[in-house]
Amino acid sequence: MQRASNSTRPVEAPLEGTVPSVSAKPGAAPSRRRRLITPIVVIGALLLDQTTKWLVLGLAAGHVDASVFHIRLVANRGGLLGVPVPPLILTAAAVLTAMLAIRAGRKASITRAAALGLIAGGALGNGLDRVIDRVGFPPGAVVDWLAIWTLPTFNLADVALVAGFVLIAVRPTRVRNVPPRPWRSGL
């Protein structure tokens, strides 16, 4: 063991032939792999959502019964649960949500980065539906196709959005144990 020059704390010397480890310091840049989690999850959620919509529209059966869930095509022209909102506002909100989530995910923990990626992928999946003209489907509408019991019909973009929000709610951000500021007299 060696002593650090300006400190009384001992510093361990790295073994010969090894690379010294760099400890993560608060405010340090996240690793490249960790920064890629959000964009990878965004692309995965978006591709899964759009692929399933393409497949379901290809079936165009209208109603397929699979015991617990039903495939039922619904043109959702509104916002969440069909609330009427102009498509331009919904598309802009989807793009803005995705941009903010991707930016926030760059410095987030792995779980939070994945959750933000799910939110961004879901928002982009539904936003993309509003700008794509699909044959045999009304323009400016989201393709909702999955019906379970009495729940409103939804799609995998909605599942990604809800899963992302649930992950954030269940895994709150860790708060650093910062000592309180000492009380100052005279203020």
Order of alpha helices (4+ residues) and beta strands (2+ residues): beta-beta-alpha-beta-beta-alpha-alpha-beta-alpha
